[in-house]
Amino acid sequence: MDKLVINLKRILELRNIPYKQFLVDICREILANEPTKSENTCYEMAEKEKANFSNMLKGARPLSKAFYIPIEKVLGISLASICDGTFEKGLFINKGLRYTASLDDYQKYCELFEEKSNDHEVIREVWQNYDEYDNNLLTYILQYQSLEGLKALHDKKGAKVDYCNTHLNILNGFKDEVSDILSLICSKDSDEVFNQYFDIYQTFIDNSFDKDWLGLLSDEKNMDQILKAQKILSSILNDRKVKVSELNPRRGINDEKEVMIASPYIYYLLNFALKHCDTYLEQAKQMIRHGISYNKKLNKFLENNTDYSYCRIEDNGTIYNGVLLYGNIITYKLETQTNFDHEIEMLLDDLNKTINEIKFYDKPKTGGLSLKGVRIVNGNLLKAHSGNEVEYEFLQKVEKYDLPFIPKLISVNDKFDTFTYFKGNSLSYDYTDSCSLEIIKQVIEAIKKKDEVSKEILGNNKVYVHADLSLRNMIFDKNEFVGFIDWDTAHIGDESEDLIYSIWQLLNIGSLTRNNNLLYDRFKQAISFYKPSKELKHNFADKMILVMNNVIKGTSNDNPNYQRIYEWVGWSKIWVELFRDKIKQDIG
């Protein structure tokens, strides 16, 4: 007979507990949360389960899992101690890991932490044990959503998340459990427990040279949870003063000067909120307002405490004085153009002013479109100066033509260029497989107009080539094409370049899940929208391969996406070779 059943019967005999009364008590626990529960209901359930329970105690059938926790509660003994017989030795006489978590009582956790067990002559703390189901205390804390359990683990056992927000420092809690811990904290919106487990300031200081210091906090799912937890978000928007020596623990310096620092996480949360502004509009406004206030205070602080001549600002707002980390400002980047409301635009204008008030702001931010800083200023687009004379030549010469999908160049200086701003959104790469032919038609016809104007300006059948007409550089408003952005890579070249590149991107020819024949039909239709000349269609497959090879040549081996791009281009070239004969026959 199973040890659990044998020892369970032994306990009932030692305590002189009748089977029937024991079963009634179990049923009472099972029905504890039933709104219509009464004492009669407990007896009725016990009567119904009597034969079943008797067979369990005889070993004729396994003990129902529904009885596990009620048994622990009724007897005050964990199932583990019943199974291994330690209940008779006076050891491990606690109410169980699972039972404690189910109560969500801070004091009960404290009592559990005081208990010791004797495992093969080794005295260990009970809370560190794994039970008969190979579960530990943390498993049950998460199962029962016990916030008090997380508090007690931190207060009494020093539990926290470290290693770049990916590992718990006790109980072998790794990435999956840390995600569940964060979800529990956010669901309860506990700013206290969040800051106990996720010390963002210290994690940044300890790992500021590690590009992955955010760890799990960079996951979009987790940023979504944090932005929706108002108390947690408000706690993140608290700045503090930190000693320079504390900010630079690896430098071995003894500088006791205090500097201001905002949570470095705000930069990432704000970028995410701006990217999904329809969902996080109020949170974005809250963070921007905080940024305006903080940056104003910071500027005054720096004027009084810093020698500007050696200071610089990194792209995420981090401030360095020489090699020393010296605080940060609150800034942002736009990864794509977004259709903001008027209030957001005005707030961003005010935030931009506070950024540019910093006297040593002497280099454009990077990141964003074409890896250049992008901001909205007075309703226009401000981005880092590209230094590409072909771009400026093209934008100036086409201005007199009717090309509403080309941004107007408003001003140029050695740091920033200002353009008209296209309201709308770029398409997601996930959208390509269902990208409608109508959208493809709008894009291809716009390229055709651009190329016709280019030929008129340049002659010799040459055109101004955008050279990066990917989805991120096409703006749409409610499925209507608005314009092409980010002309940093513009050059003078062949009219096949933009046509091929855009079709390649819009159809996602390198997709591993493509339907080859359906893709080819869409490919032919896309080319027909351009109404290509006989010369353009000649050796079209070779021209496609050339464009694809040039993408690899133009991608640095140091690019973190190099492998992904290389594979995508490879699959694209395979498709071209599969259909080379049909392309030759149908196109040229």
VMD Tcl script that draws the C-alpha trace (Angstrom):
set ca {
  {0.00 0.00 0.00}
  {1.18 3.54 -0.74}
  {3.26 5.10 2.08}
  {1.06 8.20 2.01}
  {-2.08 6.14 2.73}
  {-0.37 3.92 5.33}
  {0.99 6.89 7.25}
  {-2.22 8.84 6.91}
  {-4.13 5.99 8.57}
  {-1.42 5.88 11.25}
  {-1.89 9.60 12.06}
  {-5.66 9.22 12.34}
  {-5.20 6.32 14.74}
  {-2.63 8.20 16.87}
  {-4.88 11.24 17.09}
  {-8.03 9.17 17.54}
  {-9.76 10.95 14.62}
  {-12.76 9.03 13.21}
  {-12.65 8.55 9.44}
  {-16.08 10.11 9.02}
  {-15.18 13.24 10.99}
  {-11.91 13.51 9.09}
  {-13.79 13.36 5.78}
  {-16.29 16.00 6.95}
  {-13.40 18.31 7.90}
  {-11.82 17.75 4.49}
  {-15.09 18.56 2.74}
  {-15.44 21.69 4.89}
  {-12.06 22.89 3.60}
  {-12.95 22.03 0.00}
  {-16.18 24.02 0.27}
  {-14.62 26.92 2.22}
  {-14.97 29.36 -0.67}
  {-18.42 28.26 -1.74}
  {-20.91 31.12 -1.09}
  {-23.80 28.68 -0.45}
  {-21.81 26.41 1.87}
  {-23.45 25.27 5.10}
  {-22.68 22.63 7.69}
  {-25.30 20.37 6.14}
  {-23.57 20.79 2.74}
  {-20.32 19.50 4.24}
  {-22.05 16.41 5.66}
  {-23.88 15.80 2.39}
  {-20.61 15.93 0.45}
  {-18.93 13.63 3.01}
  {-21.73 11.13 2.69}
  {-21.41 11.21 -1.08}
  {-17.61 10.74 -0.94}
  {-17.64 8.11 1.85}
  {-17.24 5.00 -0.30}
  {-14.70 6.74 -2.52}
  {-12.64 7.90 0.47}
  {-12.79 4.46 2.09}
  {-11.35 2.89 -1.06}
  {-8.58 5.50 -1.07}
  {-7.63 4.61 2.49}
  {-7.65 0.91 1.60}
  {-5.30 1.61 -1.26}
  {-7.87 0.49 -3.83}
  {-7.60 3.79 -5.66}
  {-5.16 6.74 -5.48}
  {-5.80 9.61 -3.11}
  {-7.57 12.45 -4.95}
  {-5.41 15.52 -5.51}
  {-8.39 17.64 -4.48}
  {-7.79 16.32 -0.95}
  {-4.10 17.30 -0.72}
  {-4.31 20.83 0.66}
  {-7.40 20.14 2.81}
  {-5.54 17.24 4.46}
  {-2.55 19.50 5.20}
  {-4.86 22.12 6.67}
  {-6.87 19.69 8.80}
  {-3.86 17.81 10.19}
  {-1.37 20.68 10.23}
  {1.21 18.43 8.59}
  {2.68 18.55 5.10}
  {2.09 15.63 2.78}
  {5.87 15.31 2.47}
  {6.21 14.60 6.19}
  {3.31 12.13 6.02}
  {5.00 10.30 3.13}
  {8.45 10.06 4.70}
  {7.23 9.40 8.24}
  {9.05 12.34 9.84}
  {5.79 13.37 11.52}
  {6.55 10.70 14.15}
  {9.98 12.11 14.96}
  {8.72 15.60 15.71}
  {10.59 16.90 12.66}
  {9.18 18.86 9.77}
  {5.95 19.33 11.73}
  {4.81 22.39 9.79}
  {1.72 23.08 7.78}
  {3.49 22.57 4.49}
  {4.97 24.75 1.78}
  {1.77 24.70 -0.24}
  {-0.44 25.30 2.78}
  {1.59 28.33 3.85}
  {1.42 29.85 0.37}
  {-2.33 29.25 0.18}
  {-2.85 31.34 3.35}
  {-0.92 34.35 1.96}
  {-0.14 35.33 5.57}
  {3.16 37.14 6.21}
  {3.41 35.83 9.79}
  {2.90 32.22 8.68}
  {5.85 32.58 6.30}
  {7.95 33.90 9.18}
  {7.01 30.83 11.23}
  {7.90 28.56 8.32}
  {11.32 30.20 8.00}
  {12.06 29.29 11.63}
  {11.53 25.56 11.05}
  {14.34 23.10 10.53}
  {14.30 19.56 9.14}
  {16.72 16.66 9.51}
  {17.53 15.18 6.12}
  {19.99 12.28 6.50}
  {21.57 13.90 9.56}
  {21.88 17.26 7.77}
  {19.92 20.04 9.45}
  {18.41 22.38 6.88}
  {15.71 25.02 6.77}
  {12.32 23.63 5.83}
  {11.49 26.43 3.39}
  {14.41 25.34 1.19}
  {13.01 21.83 0.76}
  {11.25 20.41 -2.26}
  {8.04 18.56 -1.47}
  {6.77 15.20 -2.67}
  {5.84 16.75 -6.02}
  {9.33 18.22 -6.48}
  {7.96 21.74 -5.95}
  {9.59 24.41 -3.82}
  {8.11 27.28 -1.86}
  {8.41 29.69 -4.78}
  {6.35 27.35 -6.96}
  {3.45 27.62 -4.53}
  {3.89 31.36 -3.98}
  {3.41 31.82 -7.70}
  {0.59 29.27 -7.90}
  {-1.39 31.01 -5.15}
  {-0.39 34.53 -6.24}
  {0.92 35.16 -2.74}
  {2.34 38.67 -2.63}
  {2.99 38.26 1.11}
  {5.21 35.32 0.22}
  {7.35 37.51 -2.03}
  {7.57 40.13 0.72}
  {8.63 37.57 3.30}
  {11.20 35.98 0.99}
  {12.77 39.39 0.45}
  {12.61 40.58 4.06}
  {13.71 37.37 5.76}
  {15.83 35.65 3.10}
  {17.10 38.52 0.96}
  {15.36 37.41 -2.22}
  {15.79 39.73 -5.21}
  {16.33 39.58 -8.96}
  {19.86 40.05 -10.25}
  {22.10 39.04 -13.17}
  {20.62 41.72 -15.43}
  {17.02 41.08 -14.26}
  {16.98 37.45 -15.36}
  {17.74 35.35 -12.27}
  {16.43 35.08 -8.75}
  {19.24 34.84 -6.21}
  {17.58 32.06 -4.16}
  {15.77 28.76 -4.77}
  {17.40 28.30 -8.19}
  {14.81 30.65 -9.68}
  {15.68 31.31 -13.29}
  {14.21 33.19 -16.19}
  {10.75 31.64 -16.39}
  {10.14 32.08 -12.68}
  {11.36 35.69 -12.75}
  {8.80 36.47 -15.47}
  {6.10 34.95 -13.26}
  {7.32 36.95 -10.27}
  {7.08 40.15 -12.28}
  {3.57 39.23 -13.48}
  {2.45 38.60 -9.90}
  {3.88 41.92 -8.70}
  {2.29 43.84 -11.58}
  {-1.09 42.16 -11.12}
  {-1.07 43.37 -7.50}
  {0.44 46.74 -8.58}
  {2.83 46.66 -5.62}
  {5.47 49.34 -6.07}
  {7.05 48.28 -2.77}
  {7.66 44.68 -3.85}
  {8.63 45.70 -7.40}
  {11.44 47.89 -6.11}
  {12.52 45.22 -3.64}
  {12.94 42.63 -6.37}
  {13.95 44.85 -9.30}
  {16.50 47.44 -8.21}
  {16.79 49.08 -11.63}
  {19.27 51.73 -10.52}
  {21.69 49.22 -9.04}
  {21.33 46.78 -11.94}
  {22.17 49.60 -14.35}
  {25.17 50.73 -12.29}
  {26.50 47.18 -11.97}
  {26.00 46.37 -15.66}
  {25.99 49.74 -17.44}
  {28.57 48.52 -19.95}
  {26.40 45.51 -20.81}
  {23.98 46.27 -23.62}
  {21.59 43.66 -22.23}
  {21.43 45.06 -18.69}
  {17.63 45.39 -18.88}
  {17.13 41.65 -19.25}
  {13.48 40.62 -18.90}
  {12.41 44.23 -18.37}
  {13.00 44.83 -22.09}
  {10.37 42.25 -23.13}
  {7.33 43.96 -24.62}
  {4.99 41.78 -22.55}
  {6.69 42.92 -19.37}
  {6.76 46.60 -20.36}
  {3.03 46.29 -21.08}
  {2.42 44.95 -17.55}
  {4.50 47.69 -15.94}
  {2.86 50.52 -17.89}
  {-0.56 49.26 -16.81}
  {0.46 49.13 -13.12}
  {0.05 52.76 -12.09}
  {1.72 52.59 -8.68}
  {4.73 50.78 -10.11}
  {5.04 53.26 -12.99}
  {4.79 56.20 -10.58}
  {7.55 54.72 -8.43}
  {9.81 54.42 -11.49}
  {9.31 58.15 -12.07}
  {11.20 59.02 -8.89}
  {14.67 60.49 -9.32}
  {17.37 60.33 -6.71}
  {20.81 61.67 -5.83}
  {23.68 59.23 -5.97}
  {27.37 59.66 -5.17}
  {29.70 59.65 -8.17}
  {31.71 56.88 -6.51}
  {28.54 54.76 -6.25}
  {27.75 55.33 -9.92}
  {31.23 54.15 -10.90}
  {31.99 51.15 -8.67}
  {34.52 49.69 -11.11}
  {36.58 52.86 -11.32}
  {37.87 52.72 -7.76}
  {37.40 56.47 -7.26}
  {36.61 58.31 -4.05}
  {34.35 61.10 -5.33}
  {31.63 61.79 -2.76}
  {29.90 64.43 -4.91}
  {26.20 63.69 -5.36}
  {24.64 63.79 -8.84}
  {21.03 63.53 -9.98}
  {19.86 60.42 -11.77}
  {16.50 59.37 -13.14}
  {15.56 55.73 -13.58}
  {17.36 54.63 -16.77}
  {14.32 52.42 -17.47}
  {12.19 55.48 -18.33}
  {13.96 55.83 -21.69}
  {12.88 52.35 -22.75}
  {9.35 52.58 -21.33}
  {8.78 55.93 -23.04}
  {10.02 54.65 -26.40}
  {7.70 51.65 -26.10}
  {4.74 53.83 -25.08}
  {5.33 56.21 -28.00}
  {5.58 53.29 -30.42}
  {2.16 52.03 -29.18}
  {0.66 55.40 -28.34}
  {-2.93 54.31 -28.96}
  {-2.63 51.89 -26.04}
  {-0.38 53.87 -23.68}
  {-1.37 57.46 -24.43}
  {-1.83 58.56 -20.82}
  {1.30 56.74 -19.64}
  {3.34 58.43 -22.39}
  {2.03 61.84 -21.32}
  {2.81 61.06 -17.68}
  {6.41 60.12 -18.51}
  {6.94 63.12 -20.79}
  {5.63 65.54 -18.16}
  {7.97 63.96 -15.62}
  {10.84 64.24 -18.13}
  {10.20 67.95 -18.65}
  {10.24 68.62 -14.91}
  {13.26 66.41 -14.24}
  {15.35 67.79 -17.13}
  {14.75 71.37 -15.99}
  {15.97 70.52 -12.48}
  {18.89 68.58 -13.91}
  {20.05 71.48 -16.08}
  {20.26 73.78 -13.07}
  {22.00 71.06 -11.10}
  {24.61 70.55 -13.82}
  {25.27 74.25 -14.19}
  {26.15 74.43 -10.50}
  {28.01 71.13 -10.14}
  {29.65 70.17 -13.43}
  {32.51 71.23 -15.68}
  {30.79 71.12 -19.09}
  {33.99 70.92 -21.09}
  {34.43 67.18 -20.54}
  {30.78 66.12 -20.57}
  {28.91 64.16 -23.23}
  {25.47 62.56 -23.53}
  {24.91 59.08 -24.86}
  {21.95 58.14 -27.05}
  {19.85 56.92 -24.09}
  {20.49 60.15 -22.16}
  {23.33 58.82 -20.00}
  {25.76 61.60 -19.05}
  {29.51 61.03 -18.82}
  {32.10 63.48 -17.48}
  {35.24 62.16 -19.09}
  {35.06 58.42 -18.39}
  {32.86 58.77 -15.30}
  {29.12 58.07 -15.34}
  {27.56 61.30 -14.17}
  {23.79 60.80 -14.22}
  {21.32 61.08 -17.08}
  {18.66 63.16 -18.76}
  {15.28 61.87 -19.90}
  {15.18 61.61 -23.67}
  {13.59 59.33 -26.26}
  {13.74 58.11 -29.84}
  {11.05 57.32 -32.38}
  {11.51 53.92 -33.97}
  {8.81 54.74 -36.48}
  {6.65 57.71 -37.31}
  {3.45 57.66 -35.30}
  {0.15 59.50 -35.57}
  {0.34 61.45 -32.28}
  {-2.42 63.65 -30.96}
  {-1.85 67.39 -30.56}
  {-1.18 67.24 -26.82}
  {1.57 64.64 -27.22}
  {3.21 66.76 -29.95}
  {3.17 69.83 -27.70}
  {4.59 67.85 -24.77}
  {7.35 66.43 -26.95}
  {8.17 69.96 -28.09}
  {8.58 71.00 -24.46}
  {10.70 67.92 -23.69}
  {12.91 68.71 -26.71}
  {13.49 72.21 -25.36}
  {14.72 70.86 -22.05}
  {17.02 68.42 -23.88}
  {18.55 71.17 -25.98}
  {19.02 73.46 -22.98}
  {21.77 71.14 -21.80}
  {24.79 73.20 -22.85}
  {27.08 70.31 -23.72}
  {24.53 68.61 -25.99}
  {27.01 68.65 -28.85}
  {26.21 65.56 -30.89}
  {22.99 64.25 -32.40}
  {21.36 61.25 -30.79}
  {21.54 57.99 -32.72}
  {18.89 55.34 -32.93}
  {15.52 55.55 -34.61}
  {15.02 55.87 -38.34}
  {18.11 54.93 -40.31}
  {19.92 54.76 -36.97}
  {19.59 58.53 -36.59}
  {17.83 60.49 -33.87}
  {14.27 61.48 -34.79}
  {12.10 63.95 -32.90}
  {8.97 65.99 -33.53}
  {9.49 69.75 -33.22}
  {6.65 72.18 -33.91}
  {4.90 69.58 -36.02}
  {7.97 68.91 -38.19}
  {10.47 66.05 -38.21}
  {13.93 66.77 -36.79}
  {16.65 64.20 -37.48}
  {20.42 64.00 -37.43}
  {22.23 65.60 -40.37}
  {23.06 62.87 -42.89}
  {25.76 64.73 -44.81}
  {24.50 63.03 -48.02}
  {24.58 65.69 -50.75}
  {22.55 63.50 -53.13}
  {19.71 63.44 -50.59}
  {19.64 67.25 -50.34}
  {19.95 67.67 -54.11}
  {17.05 65.29 -54.73}
  {14.72 66.83 -52.14}
  {15.39 70.34 -53.37}
  {15.02 69.58 -57.09}
  {11.79 67.56 -56.81}
  {10.05 70.16 -54.64}
  {8.53 71.92 -57.66}
  {6.97 68.66 -58.89}
  {3.69 67.20 -57.67}
  {5.10 64.44 -55.44}
  {3.18 64.67 -52.14}
  {4.73 61.40 -50.94}
  {8.22 62.98 -50.81}
  {8.93 64.97 -47.60}
  {9.87 68.62 -47.98}
  {13.29 69.67 -46.69}
  {12.66 72.73 -44.50}
  {16.12 73.45 -43.15}
  {19.65 72.00 -42.99}
  {22.48 72.60 -40.56}
  {25.57 70.69 -39.49}
  {23.72 68.88 -36.69}
  {20.06 68.49 -37.61}
  {17.82 68.55 -40.68}
  {14.13 69.46 -40.55}
  {11.48 67.87 -42.78}
  {7.73 67.92 -43.10}
  {6.22 65.19 -40.96}
  {4.03 62.45 -42.44}
  {1.35 61.46 -39.94}
  {0.66 57.77 -39.94}
  {2.50 54.55 -39.25}
  {5.00 52.30 -40.96}
  {3.93 48.72 -41.64}
  {4.99 45.80 -39.50}
  {7.03 43.04 -41.13}
  {4.37 40.65 -39.82}
  {1.96 42.38 -42.17}
  {3.70 41.45 -45.41}
  {2.05 38.07 -45.94}
  {-1.36 39.72 -45.96}
  {-0.29 43.03 -47.56}
  {-3.07 43.85 -50.04}
  {-2.44 44.35 -53.72}
  {-4.03 47.79 -53.38}
  {-1.32 48.87 -50.94}
  {1.38 47.39 -53.19}
  {-0.14 49.22 -56.16}
  {-0.04 52.58 -54.31}
  {3.62 52.11 -53.39}
  {4.76 50.94 -56.85}
  {2.91 53.75 -58.63}
  {4.58 56.29 -56.30}
  {8.00 54.83 -57.13}
  {7.12 55.11 -60.84}
  {6.27 58.83 -60.43}
  {9.48 59.44 -58.50}
  {11.53 57.72 -61.20}
  {9.86 59.63 -64.06}
  {10.66 62.94 -62.36}
  {14.22 61.74 -61.69}
  {14.76 60.92 -65.38}
  {13.49 64.36 -66.35}
  {15.96 66.00 -63.95}
  {18.99 63.76 -64.50}
  {18.66 62.49 -68.09}
  {20.67 59.45 -69.28}
  {17.87 57.20 -67.99}
  {19.24 57.59 -64.44}
  {17.09 58.02 -61.32}
  {17.40 59.09 -57.71}
  {17.39 55.82 -55.78}
  {16.11 55.72 -52.19}
  {18.01 52.43 -51.63}
  {16.14 51.39 -48.49}
  {12.44 51.19 -49.34}
  {11.70 48.72 -46.57}
  {8.42 48.70 -44.67}
  {9.81 50.91 -41.90}
  {10.38 53.68 -44.44}
  {6.85 53.60 -45.90}
  {4.15 55.53 -44.03}
  {0.47 54.62 -44.21}
  {-2.66 56.12 -42.71}
  {-5.60 53.71 -42.55}
  {-4.30 51.58 -45.43}
  {-3.66 54.66 -47.58}
  {-0.07 55.24 -48.66}
  {1.25 58.59 -47.38}
  {4.94 58.80 -48.20}
  {8.53 57.56 -48.22}
  {10.75 58.70 -45.37}
  {14.43 58.58 -44.45}
  {16.37 59.39 -47.63}
  {19.81 59.18 -45.95}
  {20.98 56.42 -48.30}
  {19.87 58.15 -51.52}
  {22.14 57.89 -54.56}
  {21.93 58.15 -58.34}
  {21.46 54.78 -59.98}
  {19.29 52.44 -62.04}
  {15.48 52.51 -61.95}
  {15.37 48.76 -61.27}
  {16.84 49.24 -57.78}
  {13.93 50.76 -55.85}
  {11.36 48.75 -57.79}
  {13.04 45.43 -57.00}
  {13.89 46.31 -53.41}
  {10.35 47.45 -52.57}
  {8.68 44.41 -54.17}
  {11.16 42.13 -52.40}
  {10.22 43.74 -49.08}
  {6.47 44.09 -49.64}
  {6.10 40.46 -50.68}
  {8.63 39.16 -48.13}
  {10.21 36.93 -50.75}
  {12.68 35.56 -48.20}
  {9.95 34.13 -45.95}
  {10.42 30.49 -44.94}
  {6.64 30.00 -44.89}
  {5.97 31.43 -48.35}
  {3.58 29.83 -50.82}
  {5.85 29.88 -53.87}
  {3.21 29.83 -56.61}
  {0.92 32.35 -54.91}
  {3.93 34.57 -54.28}
  {4.89 34.43 -57.95}
  {1.38 35.52 -59.02}
  {1.57 38.52 -56.65}
  {5.10 39.23 -57.87}
  {3.93 39.48 -61.51}
  {1.04 41.76 -60.54}
  {3.33 44.01 -58.50}
  {5.70 44.48 -61.45}
  {2.80 45.21 -63.79}
  {1.79 48.21 -61.61}
  {5.07 49.89 -62.60}
  {4.42 49.42 -66.35}
  {8.11 48.63 -66.95}
  {9.84 49.27 -70.25}
  {11.34 46.47 -72.31}
  {14.80 47.60 -71.26}
  {13.90 47.50 -67.57}
  {12.42 43.99 -67.87}
  {15.51 42.61 -69.67}
  {17.40 40.06 -67.51}
  {15.12 40.89 -64.59}
  {16.14 37.85 -62.52}
  {19.82 38.88 -62.75}
  {18.90 42.38 -61.63}
  {17.07 40.94 -58.62}
  {20.09 38.86 -57.61}
  {22.32 41.94 -57.95}
  {20.08 43.98 -55.61}
  {20.02 41.14 -53.10}
  {23.81 40.68 -53.18}
  {24.28 44.41 -52.62}
  {22.29 44.18 -49.39}
  {24.77 41.64 -48.02}
  {27.74 43.70 -49.22}
  {26.29 46.74 -47.47}
  {25.72 44.93 -44.15}
  {28.62 44.90 -41.72}
  {29.65 41.59 -40.16}
  {29.45 43.38 -36.82}
  {25.75 44.08 -37.32}
  {23.88 42.00 -34.67}
  {21.28 41.15 -37.35}
  {23.86 40.06 -39.93}
  {23.09 36.34 -39.64}
  {19.34 36.88 -39.91}
  {19.75 39.19 -42.92}
  {22.19 36.79 -44.57}
  {19.75 33.89 -44.24}
  {16.79 35.99 -45.44}
  {18.71 37.09 -48.53}
  {19.77 33.49 -49.15}
  {16.18 32.24 -49.12}
  {15.19 35.12 -51.40}
  {17.84 34.19 -53.95}
  {16.72 30.56 -53.86}
  {13.19 31.70 -54.79}
  {14.54 33.73 -57.74}
  {16.47 30.72 -59.02}
  {13.39 28.48 -58.65}
  {11.40 30.82 -60.87}
  {14.22 32.09 -63.10}
  {12.79 30.44 -66.25}
  {9.26 31.73 -65.56}
  {10.62 35.23 -64.84}
  {12.51 35.08 -68.15}
  {9.39 33.93 -69.99}
  {6.82 36.24 -68.33}
  {8.90 39.38 -67.71}
  {12.19 39.37 -69.52}
}
mol new
graphics top color blue
foreach p $ca { graphics top sphere $p radius 0.5 }
foreach p [lrange $ca 0 end-1] q [lrange $ca 1 end] { graphics top cylinder $p $q radius 0.2 }
display resetview
